[in-house]
Amino acid sequence: MPLYEFYCSKCEKKYEELCSSALNSVQCPSCGKEAKKVFSLFQTGSGSSGGGTASSGCGG
């Protein structure tokens, strides 16, 4: 199951939930009010600004 982010407008908390992609809302674990699915940004990277050396990944 995919991991989605939800936001509760009552307690203003954002949290992650494993659920079906068909769900657009779930019950907030903090206050019990309906929480809505929000768009989340996913970023990957090495944290460097470039200038690294290339490698084959296997050594050898």
Buried (B, 14 or more C-beta within 10 A) or exposed (E): EEEBBBBBEEEEBEBEBEBEEEEEEBEBEEEEEEBEBEEEEEEEEEEEEEEEEEEEEEEE
